[in-house]
């Protein structure tokens, strides 16, 4: 049987995921985490005298020697109907009678939730690495174009000149803010769970005593590199919905950046381009096309991840827990990581291949169809400094712009005929007011400040990560 689209399809999977992320969300990886959790629980139960040492050690040796495959579990799932029971029966078949000492006390949710967290952690690391790479390339490009003038647009209309570097620095800061949120959220989900049927740890108390029941969970979490929960968290589905919601946030921001790039690539705008390889095709019927499809995909990916977040937030478990969460969790959580990884990969690749057209950017700032009207704020502020009047000048310039559009004349031509506007300035000052390529304010300074800060934050993170690995 062929794998279904999109994630399993050979032809479709690259549109919605990356190879690195797919490797983290296989069924084999899921079973490996379950096996790892079960083994650590068994090991610590032996140490706490909850499980007889002799057969327990024999079982540990058997678990070390086996590799469990999804198709092995599938056979038994067809018989018993319960996935965790099928998993345990498969282990019983592979390990022999010693497997009777496995899964003594944990409930299904303990193993599945803890296993899910173990899968999430490297997936989270991959998102953080991809987003750090994007942040740094945006910083590099922002620095390169810190003084490159480009038209700032609000409501899709020309507003004021800005620096293209400032645009890119703003994107970089946005990515880093999402990274901080994602990293901070780990403390609420990077947590183990070993609390039994309804969170009371009663089975472990029966096997030992209350203190050792709590100690067992503590030891398991430490062995797995997870935080120890303050109490039973099986009802707390929000710890899984939060990271998906955060992934929806970064995906949405990436989509906004991508669509701004798509706008800049229009021939009528021509401010940027993304180099395509000579053999890359964009249309099956129009040989001339150079479509920004990989960037356009980000809007669709963002919509899907947002849908996943909505599905996660819509889960309403009854009582202590139920199975309503299972199809949502197993679809939305991996799906959000897979699609966010693809969005980051697409934007990283586009930024690496981005070609900037500074002359076209400047040409759009001085587009004759604008009739010099982008200079109005600069003129207004200059006149305010000369006269102390702002509202009257604002109205005057508004009226002149309306006349300029009606008569297809430049604002400068009409303003030259207004002594109260023209007379306060020398000829040089007047001409400089209309040279709006120099009207960048603090844009270059902001670029420098943000780029310096972001590089420091990311390099500090890398240093801390390397230090943790050495420790």
C-alpha positions as CSV (number, residue, x, y, z in Angstrom):
1,X,0.0,0.0,0.0
2,X,1.3,3.4,-0.9
3,X,1.7,6.1,1.7
4,X,-1.2,8.7,1.7
5,X,-0.7,12.3,0.8
6,X,0.5,14.8,1.8
7,X,3.1,13.9,4.5
8,X,3.7,10.3,3.4
9,X,3.5,11.0,-0.4
10,X,6.8,11.0,-2.2
11,X,5.5,13.7,-4.5
12,X,3.7,15.9,-2.0
13,X,5.6,15.7,1.3
14,X,8.2,18.4,0.5
15,X,5.4,21.0,0.1
16,X,4.2,20.6,3.7
17,X,7.2,19.3,5.7
18,X,11.0,18.9,5.7
19,X,13.0,15.6,5.8
20,X,14.6,16.5,9.2
21,X,11.2,17.1,10.8
22,X,9.6,14.0,9.2
23,X,12.3,11.8,10.8
24,X,11.2,13.0,14.2
25,X,7.5,12.2,13.8
26,X,7.5,8.6,12.4
27,X,5.6,5.8,14.1
28,X,8.9,4.1,14.7
29,X,10.2,7.2,16.6
30,X,6.9,7.2,18.6
31,X,7.3,3.6,19.6
32,X,11.0,4.1,20.5
33,X,10.0,6.9,23.0
34,X,7.3,4.6,24.5
35,X,9.9,1.9,24.9
36,X,12.4,4.3,26.4
37,X,9.8,5.5,29.0
38,X,8.8,2.0,29.9
39,X,12.4,0.9,30.3
40,X,13.2,3.9,32.6
41,X,10.1,3.3,34.7
42,X,11.1,-0.4,35.1
43,X,14.7,0.5,36.0
44,X,13.6,2.9,38.7
45,X,10.9,0.5,40.0
46,X,13.7,-2.2,40.5
47,X,15.9,0.4,42.3
48,X,12.9,1.2,44.6
49,X,12.1,-2.5,45.2
50,X,8.7,-2.2,43.5
51,X,9.7,-4.9,41.0
52,X,11.6,-8.1,41.8
53,X,15.3,-7.6,40.9
54,X,16.0,-10.9,39.2
55,X,13.2,-11.0,36.5
56,X,13.3,-7.2,36.4
57,X,17.0,-7.1,35.3
58,X,16.4,-9.9,32.9
59,X,13.6,-7.9,31.3
60,X,15.8,-4.8,31.1
61,X,18.4,-6.9,29.2
62,X,15.6,-8.1,26.9
63,X,14.4,-4.6,26.2
64,X,17.9,-3.5,25.3
65,X,18.2,-6.2,22.7
66,X,14.9,-5.7,20.8
67,X,13.7,-3.3,18.1
68,X,9.9,-2.9,17.9
69,X,8.4,-2.2,14.6
70,X,5.0,-0.6,13.8
71,X,3.8,-3.5,11.7
72,X,4.4,-5.8,14.7
73,X,2.1,-3.7,16.9
74,X,-0.4,-3.4,14.1
75,X,-1.1,-7.1,14.1
76,X,-2.0,-7.1,17.7
77,X,-3.9,-3.8,17.5
78,X,-6.3,-5.5,15.1
79,X,-7.0,-8.1,17.8
80,X,-7.2,-6.0,20.9
81,X,-8.3,-2.6,19.6
82,X,-6.2,-0.6,22.1
83,X,-2.9,0.7,20.9
84,X,-1.0,0.7,24.2
85,X,-2.3,-2.8,25.0
86,X,-1.2,-3.9,21.5
87,X,2.2,-2.3,22.2
88,X,2.6,-4.1,25.5
89,X,1.5,-7.5,24.0
90,X,4.1,-7.1,21.3
91,X,6.7,-6.5,24.0
92,X,5.4,-9.6,25.8
93,X,5.9,-11.6,22.6
94,X,9.4,-10.3,22.1
95,X,10.7,-10.4,25.7
96,X,8.9,-13.6,27.0
97,X,7.6,-14.1,30.4
98,X,9.7,-11.5,32.0
99,X,7.5,-8.9,30.3
100,X,4.9,-9.6,33.0
101,X,6.9,-7.1,35.1
102,X,6.5,-4.3,32.6
103,X,4.0,-1.5,32.8
104,X,3.1,-2.3,36.5
105,X,1.3,0.8,37.6
106,X,1.5,3.4,34.7
107,X,-1.5,4.2,32.7
108,X,-1.6,4.6,28.9
109,X,-1.6,8.4,29.2
110,X,1.6,8.4,31.3
111,X,3.5,6.6,28.5
112,X,1.9,8.4,25.6
113,X,2.2,11.9,27.1
114,X,5.7,11.5,28.2
115,X,6.6,9.9,24.9
116,X,5.0,12.8,23.0
117,X,7.1,15.3,25.0
118,X,10.2,13.4,24.1
119,X,9.3,13.7,20.5
120,X,8.4,17.3,20.8
121,X,11.8,18.3,22.3
122,X,14.0,17.7,19.2
123,X,11.2,19.0,17.0
124,X,11.3,22.2,19.0
125,X,15.1,22.3,18.7
126,X,14.8,22.1,15.0
127,X,12.3,25.0,14.8
128,X,14.6,27.1,17.0
129,X,17.6,26.3,14.8
130,X,15.8,27.1,11.5
131,X,14.4,30.3,13.0
132,X,17.8,31.3,14.3
133,X,19.3,30.8,10.8
134,X,16.5,33.0,9.4
135,X,17.0,35.7,12.0
136,X,20.8,35.8,11.3
137,X,20.4,36.0,7.5
138,X,17.8,38.7,7.9
139,X,20.3,40.6,10.1
140,X,23.0,40.2,7.5
141,X,20.7,41.6,4.8
142,X,19.4,44.3,7.0
143,X,22.9,45.6,7.7
144,X,23.7,45.4,4.0
145,X,20.7,47.5,3.0
146,X,20.5,49.8,6.1
147,X,20.5,52.9,4.0
148,X,18.7,51.6,0.9
149,X,15.6,53.7,0.4
150,X,12.4,52.0,-0.4
151,X,8.8,53.1,-0.4
152,X,7.0,52.4,2.8
153,X,3.4,51.4,2.1
154,X,0.3,51.5,4.3
155,X,-3.1,50.3,3.1
156,X,-1.1,49.1,0.0
157,X,-0.6,52.8,-0.9
158,X,2.6,54.9,-0.9
159,X,3.2,56.4,2.6
160,X,6.8,57.6,3.3
161,X,10.3,56.4,2.4
162,X,11.9,53.9,4.7
163,X,15.0,51.8,4.6
164,X,14.8,48.3,3.2
165,X,17.2,47.3,5.9
166,X,14.8,48.5,8.5
167,X,12.1,46.3,7.0
168,X,14.4,43.3,7.2
169,X,15.5,44.2,10.7
170,X,11.9,44.3,11.8
171,X,11.3,40.9,10.4
172,X,14.4,39.6,12.2
173,X,13.2,41.0,15.5
174,X,9.8,39.4,14.9
175,X,11.3,36.0,14.4
176,X,13.4,36.3,17.5
177,X,10.4,37.4,19.6
178,X,8.7,34.2,18.4
179,X,11.8,32.2,19.3
180,X,11.8,33.6,22.8
181,X,8.1,32.7,23.3
182,X,8.7,29.2,22.0
183,X,11.7,28.7,24.3
184,X,10.0,30.1,27.3
185,X,7.0,27.8,26.8
186,X,9.2,24.7,27.2
187,X,8.9,24.9,31.0
188,X,5.2,24.3,30.8
189,X,5.3,21.2,28.5
190,X,8.8,19.6,28.9
191,X,7.4,17.6,31.8
192,X,7.1,13.9,32.5
193,X,4.0,12.1,33.7
194,X,3.7,9.0,35.9
195,X,0.6,9.4,37.9
196,X,-1.5,6.3,37.2
197,X,-5.1,5.8,36.3
198,X,-6.6,9.0,37.6
199,X,-3.6,10.9,38.8
200,X,-3.4,9.5,42.4
201,X,-0.4,7.1,41.9
202,X,-2.3,4.6,43.9
203,X,-0.7,1.5,42.2
204,X,2.8,2.8,43.0
205,X,1.7,3.4,46.6
206,X,0.5,-0.2,46.8
207,X,3.9,-1.4,45.4
208,X,5.8,0.7,47.9
209,X,4.6,3.8,49.8
210,X,3.5,7.4,49.1
211,X,7.0,8.8,49.3
212,X,8.5,6.2,47.0
213,X,5.5,6.6,44.6
214,X,6.5,10.3,44.2
215,X,10.2,9.4,44.1
216,X,9.6,7.0,41.2
217,X,8.1,9.8,39.1
218,X,10.9,12.2,40.1
219,X,13.6,9.6,39.1
220,X,11.9,8.8,35.8
221,X,11.7,12.5,34.8
222,X,15.4,13.1,35.7
223,X,16.5,10.0,33.7
224,X,14.6,11.3,30.7
225,X,15.8,14.9,31.0
226,X,12.3,16.2,31.8
227,X,11.0,18.5,34.5
228,X,9.2,16.9,37.5
229,X,5.5,17.8,37.6
230,X,4.3,19.5,40.8
231,X,1.2,17.2,40.7
232,X,-0.8,15.1,38.2
233,X,-1.2,17.0,34.9
234,X,-3.1,14.4,32.8
235,X,-6.1,16.8,32.6
236,X,-3.9,19.7,31.4
237,X,-4.3,19.5,27.6
238,X,-3.2,23.2,27.5
239,X,0.4,22.2,27.8
240,X,0.1,20.6,24.3
241,X,-2.1,23.3,22.8
242,X,0.2,26.1,23.8
243,X,3.2,25.1,21.6
244,X,0.8,24.6,18.6
245,X,-0.7,28.0,19.2
246,X,2.9,29.5,19.3
247,X,3.7,27.7,16.1
248,X,0.6,29.2,14.5
249,X,1.9,32.6,15.5
250,X,5.3,32.3,13.9
251,X,3.8,30.7,10.8
252,X,1.4,33.7,10.5
253,X,4.4,36.1,10.7
254,X,6.4,34.2,8.2
255,X,3.4,34.3,5.8
256,X,3.2,38.0,6.1
257,X,6.9,38.4,5.3
258,X,6.6,36.0,2.3
259,X,3.6,37.9,0.8
260,X,5.5,41.2,1.2
261,X,8.3,39.6,-0.8
262,X,5.8,38.3,-3.4
263,X,4.4,41.9,-3.8
264,X,8.0,43.3,-4.3
265,X,8.6,40.7,-7.0
266,X,5.8,41.8,-9.2
267,X,7.2,43.2,-12.5
268,X,5.2,46.4,-11.9
269,X,7.1,46.9,-8.6
270,X,10.4,45.1,-9.4
271,X,12.1,45.9,-6.1
272,X,13.3,42.3,-5.5
273,X,13.7,39.0,-7.2
274,X,14.4,35.4,-6.1
275,X,16.9,33.7,-8.4
276,X,15.5,30.5,-9.9
277,X,17.8,27.8,-11.2
278,X,18.0,27.6,-15.0
279,X,16.0,24.3,-15.0
280,X,13.3,25.4,-12.7
281,X,9.8,25.8,-14.3
282,X,6.9,27.9,-13.0
283,X,4.2,27.0,-15.5
284,X,3.1,24.1,-17.7
285,X,1.7,26.4,-20.3
286,X,3.6,29.7,-20.0
287,X,7.3,29.3,-20.5
288,X,8.1,32.8,-19.4
289,X,6.6,32.5,-15.9
290,X,8.8,32.9,-12.8
291,X,6.2,32.3,-10.0
292,X,7.1,32.7,-6.3
293,X,5.3,29.5,-5.5
294,X,7.4,28.4,-2.5
295,X,6.7,31.8,-0.9
296,X,3.0,31.7,-1.7
297,X,2.9,28.3,0.0
298,X,3.6,30.0,3.4
299,X,0.1,31.6,3.4
300,X,-1.5,28.3,3.0
301,X,0.8,26.6,5.6
302,X,0.0,29.4,8.1
303,X,-3.7,28.9,7.6
304,X,-3.4,25.1,8.2
305,X,-1.3,25.6,11.4
306,X,-3.8,28.1,12.6
307,X,-6.5,25.5,12.0
308,X,-4.5,23.0,14.0
309,X,-4.2,25.5,16.9
310,X,-8.0,26.1,16.8
311,X,-8.5,22.3,16.9
312,X,-6.2,21.9,19.9
313,X,-7.9,24.8,21.7
314,X,-11.3,23.2,21.0
315,X,-10.6,19.9,22.8
316,X,-13.0,19.6,25.8
317,X,-12.2,16.4,27.8
318,X,-14.9,15.1,30.1
319,X,-14.0,14.0,33.6
320,X,-10.3,13.3,34.3
321,X,-9.7,12.6,30.6
322,X,-11.1,10.9,27.5
323,X,-10.1,10.0,24.0
324,X,-11.5,13.1,22.3
325,X,-8.0,14.5,22.4
326,X,-6.3,11.6,20.6
327,X,-7.1,12.3,16.9
328,X,-6.5,16.0,17.4
329,X,-3.2,15.6,19.3
330,X,-1.8,13.1,16.8
331,X,-2.7,15.2,13.9
332,X,-2.4,18.8,15.0
333,X,0.8,18.6,17.1
334,X,3.1,16.8,14.6
335,X,1.4,18.7,11.7
336,X,2.1,22.1,13.2
337,X,5.8,21.2,13.7
338,X,6.0,19.7,10.2
339,X,4.4,22.7,8.4
340,X,6.2,25.3,10.4
341,X,9.5,23.6,9.6
342,X,8.6,23.8,5.9
343,X,7.6,27.4,6.1
344,X,11.0,28.3,7.7
345,X,12.9,26.3,5.1
346,X,11.1,28.0,2.3
347,X,11.7,31.5,3.6
348,X,15.3,30.7,4.5
349,X,16.0,29.5,1.0
350,X,14.3,32.6,-0.5
351,X,16.3,35.0,1.6
352,X,19.5,33.2,0.6
353,X,18.6,33.6,-3.1
354,X,17.1,37.1,-2.8
355,X,18.3,39.8,-5.3
356,X,17.7,43.4,-4.4
357,X,17.0,46.1,-7.0
358,X,18.0,49.4,-5.2
359,X,17.5,51.5,-8.3
360,X,14.0,50.1,-8.8
361,X,13.2,50.8,-5.1
362,X,14.4,54.4,-5.6
363,X,12.5,54.7,-8.8
364,X,9.3,53.7,-7.0
365,X,10.0,56.4,-4.3
366,X,10.3,59.0,-7.1
367,X,7.5,57.5,-9.2
368,X,6.2,60.5,-11.4
369,X,2.6,59.2,-10.7
370,X,3.1,60.2,-7.1
371,X,3.4,63.8,-8.2
372,X,6.0,64.6,-5.4
373,X,3.2,64.0,-2.8
374,X,5.3,61.7,-0.6
375,X,7.2,64.8,0.5
376,X,4.2,66.3,2.3
377,X,5.1,65.2,5.8
378,X,8.6,66.5,5.5
379,X,7.3,69.9,4.1
380,X,4.8,70.1,6.9
381,X,7.3,69.5,9.7
382,X,9.8,72.0,8.1
383,X,7.0,74.7,8.0
384,X,5.9,73.9,11.5
385,X,9.4,74.6,12.7
386,X,9.4,77.9,10.8
387,X,5.9,79.0,11.7
388,X,4.7,77.0,14.7
389,X,1.6,76.0,12.7
390,X,0.8,72.4,11.9
391,X,-3.0,71.9,11.4
392,X,-3.4,74.8,8.9
393,X,-0.4,73.5,6.9
394,X,-1.7,70.0,7.0
395,X,-5.0,71.2,5.4
396,X,-3.2,73.3,2.9
397,X,-1.0,70.5,1.7
398,X,-4.0,68.1,1.6
399,X,-5.9,70.6,-0.7
400,X,-2.8,71.0,-2.9
401,X,-2.5,67.2,-3.3
402,X,-6.1,67.0,-4.4
403,X,-5.5,69.7,-6.9
404,X,-2.3,68.1,-8.1
405,X,-4.2,64.8,-8.8
406,X,-7.1,66.6,-10.5
407,X,-4.7,68.6,-12.8
408,X,-2.0,65.9,-13.1
409,X,0.6,68.4,-11.8
410,X,3.4,67.8,-9.4
411,X,3.0,69.0,-5.8
412,X,6.1,71.1,-6.1
413,X,4.8,72.9,-9.1
414,X,1.6,74.0,-7.2
415,X,3.5,74.7,-4.0
416,X,5.9,77.0,-5.8
417,X,2.8,79.2,-6.4
418,X,2.0,79.4,-2.7
419,X,4.2,82.1,-1.0
420,X,3.2,81.0,2.6
421,X,4.7,77.6,1.7
422,X,7.6,78.5,-0.5
423,X,8.9,81.8,0.9
424,X,10.3,80.6,4.3
425,X,13.0,78.5,2.4
426,X,16.0,79.1,0.3
427,X,16.1,77.5,-3.1
428,X,18.5,74.8,-1.7
429,X,16.4,74.1,1.3
430,X,13.2,73.9,-0.9
431,X,14.8,71.4,-3.3
432,X,16.2,69.3,-0.4
433,X,12.6,69.0,1.1
434,X,11.6,67.1,-2.1
435,X,14.6,64.9,-2.1
436,X,12.9,62.3,0.0
437,X,15.6,59.7,-0.5
438,X,17.3,61.3,2.5
439,X,14.1,61.2,4.6
440,X,15.0,58.0,6.5
441,X,15.0,59.4,10.1
442,X,16.6,56.9,12.5
443,X,16.1,53.9,10.2
444,X,19.9,53.1,9.9
445,X,20.4,53.6,13.6
446,X,17.5,51.3,14.4
447,X,19.0,48.6,12.1
448,X,22.3,48.8,13.8
449,X,20.8,48.6,17.3
450,X,18.5,45.7,16.5
451,X,21.1,43.7,14.5
452,X,23.6,44.0,17.3
453,X,21.1,42.9,19.9
454,X,19.8,39.9,18.0
455,X,23.2,38.6,17.1
456,X,24.2,38.8,20.8
457,X,21.1,37.0,21.9
458,X,21.5,34.2,19.4
459,X,25.2,33.7,20.0
460,X,24.5,33.7,23.7
461,X,21.9,31.0,23.2
462,X,24.4,28.9,21.3
463,X,27.0,29.4,23.9
464,X,24.6,28.3,26.7
465,X,23.5,25.3,24.6
466,X,27.2,24.2,24.0
467,X,27.8,24.7,27.8
468,X,24.9,22.5,28.6
469,X,26.1,19.8,26.3
470,X,29.5,19.8,27.9
471,X,28.0,19.7,31.4
